[in-house]
Amino acid sequence: MPTDMQALIDKIDALPPAQRAEVEDFVDFIATRARRLAALDRLLAIAPALDAAGAPPVSEEEILTEVQAARAERQRRNAGAHRS
């Protein structure tokens, strides 16, 4: 493990439990943001192919419906995982 990584781990280990939890929450936030940006990049990468194929544009309402459905599915999966 690189020394700078070990130094970071040592700093985190030295924190009180409540602050370690804050660090974990922040890392989760950053990871979620990175996944969302990667998903957006993948979506934007296929946009020219959709346009060239003559696919009709998607309305804001359709996008919102898909986002809400994906969030509901994620919440359903997370609820099931917490019951295990």
C-alpha positions in Angstrom: 0.0 0.0 0.0 1.4 3.4 -0.9 2.6 5.5 2.1 0.2 8.3 1.4 -2.7 5.8 1.5 -1.4 4.4 4.9 -1.1 8.0 6.2 -4.7 8.7 5.3 -5.8 5.4 6.9 -3.8 6.3 10.1 -5.5 9.7 10.2 -8.9 8.2 9.8 -8.1 5.6 12.5 -7.2 8.4 14.9 -10.6 10.0 14.6 -13.4 9.5 17.2 -16.1 7.1 15.9 -18.6 9.9 15.1 -16.1 11.6 12.9 -15.1 8.3 11.2 -18.7 7.9 10.4 -18.7 11.4 8.8 -15.7 10.4 6.7 -17.5 7.2 5.6 -20.6 9.2 4.6 -18.5 11.6 2.6 -16.7 8.8 0.8 -20.1 7.2 0.0 -21.2 10.6 -1.3 -18.2 10.9 -3.6 -18.5 7.4 -4.9 -22.2 7.9 -5.6 -21.4 11.1 -7.5 -18.8 9.4 -9.5 -21.2 6.6 -10.4 -23.8 9.1 -11.5 -21.4 11.0 -13.6 -20.2 7.8 -15.3 -23.8 6.9 -16.0 -24.4 10.3 -17.6 -21.2 9.9 -19.7 -22.5 6.5 -20.9 -25.8 8.0 -21.8 -24.3 10.9 -23.6 -22.0 8.6 -25.5 -24.9 6.8 -27.1 -26.9 9.9 -28.0 -25.3 10.3 -31.5 -26.2 6.7 -32.3 -29.8 7.1 -31.2 -30.0 10.3 -33.3 -28.5 8.5 -36.3 -30.9 5.6 -35.9 -33.8 8.1 -36.0 -35.0 7.4 -32.5 -37.5 10.0 -31.3 -36.3 12.4 -28.6 -37.2 11.5 -25.0 -39.4 14.0 -23.2 -38.6 15.4 -19.8 -41.7 13.6 -18.5 -40.4 10.3 -19.8 -37.1 10.9 -18.2 -38.7 11.8 -14.9 -40.8 8.6 -15.0 -37.7 6.5 -15.7 -35.8 8.1 -12.9 -38.6 7.7 -10.4 -39.0 4.0 -11.4 -35.2 3.4 -11.0 -35.3 5.1 -7.6 -38.3 3.0 -6.5 -36.6 -0.2 -7.6 -33.4 0.8 -5.7 -35.4 1.5 -2.6 -37.2 -1.8 -2.9 -33.9 -3.7 -3.3 -32.3 -1.8 -0.4 -35.3 -2.5 1.9 -35.0 -6.2 1.0 -31.3 -6.2 1.8 -31.8 -4.6 5.2 -34.3 -7.2 6.2 -31.8 -10.1 5.6 
